[in-house]
Amino acid sequence: MTPTPSPAVKTIENPYRPGAGHKPPFLAGRTQESADVERYFDQEQILSNIVLTGLRGVGKTVLLEELRKPAVARKWFWVGTDLSESASVSEENMAIRLITDLAVVTSGFEFKTSLPPKAGFTSEPELKATRLDFHFLRERFQEAPGLVADKLKYVLELCWEATRNSGCRGIIFAYDESQNLADQTAKEQYPLSMLLEVFQSIQRKGIPFMLLLTGLPTLFQKLVEARTYAERMFHVITLDRLKPVDSEAAITVPIRELSFKFTPHGIERIIELSGGYPYFIQFICRESYDLVMRGENLDESRLLSIIAKLDSDFFAGRWARATDRQRDLLNLIAELDTADNEFSVQEIVEVSKRAGRKPFSGSHVNQMLSSLSGSGLIFKNRHGKYAFAVPLLSRFIKRQAE
C-alpha cells in the first residue's frame, strides 16, 4: 500500500497522535461544530450555555482546547480543567473546584476594602488593595452567610465586580469529562444541582459567566435530571464520526510534505477500519507509519495486526469489566442491524429468542443494561433506547466471537 521510504525519511518523527486528548497534526471535519459553538461567544447576556458531547474517540477534548483561541480572541477569560469524581463528592468540593480555577484569572486583579479610620481622625477612609488569589476567594467563601450555593454566588459576583472594567467580555468555565458530575442523594449532597442553580442565578443577574461542558452522551440527561430547567440552559452539540472526505484529510494532510503516501486503496481501508472515528484514524495511521519506517509493506495482514493491537489497547480493558452472562447479552446486541446506532429492549429480546440459546426476558435485559451502563459499556439516550458507549464496540465483539 505504500512504497518503502528513502533513508532520509527515517529520521522524521511520526506525525500521528492517538493519545487521549492529544491534538492531531490536522484537525479535520470540525468546522461546522466550531462555528456552532463560536456564535455563542458573541452573547452579551448569557442565554445559553454549551454541552459538547459524543462517544470516546470523537475528539471532544481536542475541540474544546481549540475553542479556547476564538474565545480569547473575543476577550473572554477561559478557566477550567478535567472534572474528576472527587469534584462531585460534596457541594463544597464543587465550589472549591470552581474557586480554584477562577483564581487563575482573578489573581491578577485587586479588590479594594476600606480600613477602619484611625482614632482622632475624620478624613476619608484608607483603602487596602488585596489580590483576588485563591486564599482571598476561599476566605470570602467561608465568611459569606448562607448555604454553599449562596457563598459561591457571593464569590462569583465579587469576582465580576473586580474584573468587569478590565475589558473582558466575561468568563467561560470549560470543563472536560463532565459526565463525572453527579448528585449524591444518599449523602444529601447535590453538587450538580448546585452548579446549575448558581449559574442560572448569576446569569439572570446579567453576569456573563458561561458554562462549556464536554462529556459522554449521558451528560445532558444527567443535567436535565438534576434540574429540569437545564434543558433550556444549554445548547447541545453532538460530535459524530467524520465524513469520508474529512477522514481522508485526517490521513493524508499530516504526510503531504513527505516522500511517501498511502495508496487510494490503503486510504479506503483505513477509513473503513476506523469507522471515521478520529482516535482510531490516528491509531491506525501511527502504527502504519511505524511499519513503513521499518521498511515493511503495509498489506492487509499488517492492517489486521494493527486492528488486533487496537483491540488489546482500547477495547480489551472495557470488555474485561463484563461478566460472562453480560458478554452473552452484548454478543446478541452486536448481531442487531442497528448495533452501531441505537437499539431497544424489545429488539434484544427478539434476537435472543432466535439465537438458539437460553433467551433473555425483558426484565432481565433491562436489569443487565442498567448494570452495563454503570460499567461504561452502554448508555440510555433520551428517547428510551440504548446505544454502545464505546465506538465500534460491536465490531470488536464480533471479532472476539470469531
HUWOLIN-V322748 format. One record per backbone hydrogen bond with DSSP energy under -0.5 kcal/mol. NH is the residue of the N-H (numbers start at 1). CO is the residue of the C=O. Records with the same first field share a line. If there is no record, write none. Layout:
# HUWOLIN-V322748
NH->CO + CO
This chain:
# HUWOLIN-V322748
5->292
9->6
10->6 + 7
11->8
12->9
21->19
22->19
28->26
34->30
35->31
36->32
37->33
38->34
39->35
40->37
41->38
42->39
43->40
47->45
49->233
50->211
51->235
52->213
53->51 + 237
54->215
56->389
58->55
63->59
64->60
65->61
66->62
67->63
68->64 + 65
69->66
70->66
71->67
72->68
73->69
74->70
75->72
76->71
77->170
79->172
83->176
84->82
87->84
88->85
89->86
94->90
95->91
96->92
97->93
98->94
99->95
100->96
101->97
102->98
103->99
104->100 + 101
105->101 + 102
106->102
107->103
108->105
109->106
111->130
113->128
115->126
121->118
128->113
130->111 + 128
132->106 + 109
133->131
137->133
138->134
139->135
140->136
141->137
142->138
143->139
144->140
151->147
152->148
153->149
154->150
155->151
156->152
157->153
158->154
159->155
160->156
161->157
162->158
163->159
164->160
166->163
167->164
168->163
169->75
170->75
171->208
172->77
173->171 + 210
174->79 + 172
175->173 + 212
176->81
178->214
180->177
181->178
184->189
185->183
187->184
188->185
189->184
194->190
195->191
196->192
197->193
198->194
199->195
200->196
201->197
202->198
203->199
204->200
205->201
206->203
207->202
208->206
209->207
210->171 + 208
212->173
213->50
214->175
215->52
219->216
221->217
222->218
223->219
224->220
225->221
226->222
227->223
230->227
231->228
232->229
233->229
234->230
235->49
236->234
237->51
239->53 + 237
242->276
246->243
247->243
248->244
249->245
250->246
251->247
252->248
253->249
255->252
256->253
258->255
263->1
267->263
268->264
269->265
270->266
271->267
272->268
273->269
274->270
275->271
276->271
277->274
278->276
279->57
281->277
282->278
283->279
284->280
285->281
286->282
287->283
288->284
289->285
290->286
291->287
292->288
293->289
294->290
295->292
296->291
299->297
303->299
304->300
305->301
306->302
307->303
308->304
309->305
310->306
311->307
312->308
313->309
314->310
315->310 + 311
316->311
318->315
319->315
320->316
321->318
322->319
327->323
328->324
329->325
330->326
331->327
332->328
333->329
334->330
335->331 + 332
336->333
339->336
341->338
343->386
348->344
349->345
350->346
351->347
352->348
353->349
354->350
355->351 + 352
357->352
365->361
366->362
367->363
368->364
369->365
370->366
371->367
372->368
373->369
374->370
375->371
376->373
377->372
378->372
379->387
381->379 + 385
384->381
386->343
387->379
389->377
390->377
393->390
396->392
397->393
398->394
399->395
400->396
401->397
402->398
